Amino acid sequence: MALDHDIKQQLVQYLQLLEGDIVLKVSAGNDPASMEMMSLIDELASMSTMITVETAQLPRTPSFSVNRVGEETGVSFAGTPLGHEFTSLVLALLQVSGRAPKVDQSIIDQIKSIEGEYKFESYISLSCHNCPDVVQALNLMSIFNSGISHTMIDGAVFKEEVETKNVMAVPSVYLNGEFFESGRTTVEEILAKLGTAPDASEFDKKEPYDVLVVGGGPAGASAAIYAARKGIRTGIVADRFGGQVNDTLGIENFISVKYTEGPKLVASIEEQVKEYGIDVMKTQRATRLDKNDFIEIELENGAVLKSKTVIISTGARWRNIGVPGETEFKNKGVAYCPHCDGPLFAGKDVAVVGGGNSGVEAAIDLAGIVRHVTVLEFAPELKADAVLQDRLYSLPNVTVLKNVQTKELTGTDKLNGISYIERDSGEVKHIELQGVFVQIGLVPNTDWLADTVERTRMGEIVVNSHGATNIPGVFAAGDCTNSPYKQIIISMGSGATAALGAFDYLIRN
């Protein structure tokens, strides 16, 4: 397979940034996947005199490892890292060559401090936009710690291995042969799981903030930037920087940007946040809010952060159906991201629960991959836009069931079907299938607030036109509030509003 012109041009530019010689150790056969990988390897070697290629016996064929001369780094790719993994390949080449990564020194110090042998393997699909973060994090850890190794495995190439291990969601990470984690994960989250995260004492030593933002999605980042621009002490504490935008593939309604993807937008936002000297505390979850002399935010690790004002922007998460089998078969047939996990169900029968825009878009995407899609909608009619419904009904391998209620997701060690109730007749029916994609909207991440802040029946924080809650000095923004529309651009605007509201409160108090 010849690389297209655009990829070649990008590679030429990136390879000019190499700082040291690289050795690619290759294990290839005569199969199509090996030939595709060798086409990429040959192109790389022809583009830079700093890259040499050696034949090697690696655990998987086709695969290749990226090494320094005379030194194994533990970074391997089983398959051809193009598609969404193209960036992972480029970064591996540059970082192995000696080019410094764009991560805080504290992260590198944490990686270097890990003792022991850690053999990571990540199962990915090239169409998965969440997978590169995991691949890049584990590659980074391998480069800076000789006790750590990582192999990216393309599930489409190693189908038998995927089936044997029952991998039904990507990215799926294994450590020393045992399941470790599934879903999008950052290097900070991996380090925390390995026990190298900062303890509570490091947070307790922090001076009170003028504005403390809880949540790192578009609303939280926007609020923090607007606050920091006023020259006041600003912090962000976030479970996951970027929030749900990390899980969003195509973004076509972000004004002035014709098209972007969630992870790219998050990277740009984070870069801008760093420019303002904002104290960003990642992988930290708030568990309680109190108002004393300062507003106090208690974290899951027991630490307490203090601030004169607080902006809550904890966003929302996928809504669960809440039926038997959903929790038991999560990542064993029950999925929430059709872009990431869809390729694992190639040639199989799946269902999509939800007939809104996200559900119908998911069904349309999946119809091009799987054997058959059944859409289940609770209401008598689909709620998706007409243009999407027209496209859906034009597809030959899609069945739409309306006015039905999901009753149970069935299976033993993995999902094997879905039972539903026909709401007009009360009759229970069952469909045998291998995957269910849940697309029924969002629920706000506000449970931790209990009764401290006024919320709606749906759990959304009630705010006024200034982003203020019922507690003086506490503001809120984004998808966790009673804003009627949940959009990235609206969240950013509400974050700016809340920050300006908080600044006005500080001036007057």
Buried (B, 14 or more C-beta within 10 A) or exposed (E): EEBEEEBBEBBEEBBEEBEEBBBBBBBBEEEEBBBBBBBBBEBBBEBBEBBEBEEBEBEBBBBBBBBBEEEBBBBBBBBBBBBBBBBBBBBBBBBBBEBEBEBEEEBBEBBEEBEEEBBBBBBBBBBBBBBBBBBBBBBBBBBBBEEBBBBBBBBBBBEEBBEEBEBBBBBBBBBEEEEBBBBBBBBBBBBBBBEBBBEBEEBEEBEBBBBBBBBBBBBBBBBBBBBBEBEBBBBBBBBBBBBBBBBBBEBEEBEEEEEBBBBBBBBEBBEEBEEBEBBBBBBBBBBBBEEEEBBBBBBBBEBBBBBBBBBBBBBBBBBBBEBEBBEBBBBBBBBBBBBBBBBBBBEBBBBBBBBBBBBBBBBBBBBEBBBBBBBBBBEEEBBBEEEBBEBBEEBEEBEBBBBBBBBBBBBEEBBBBBBBBBBEEEEEEEBEBBBBBBBBBBBBBBEBBEEBBBBEEEBBBBBEEEBBBEBEBBBBBBBBBBBEEBBBBBBBBBBBBBBBBBBEBBEEE
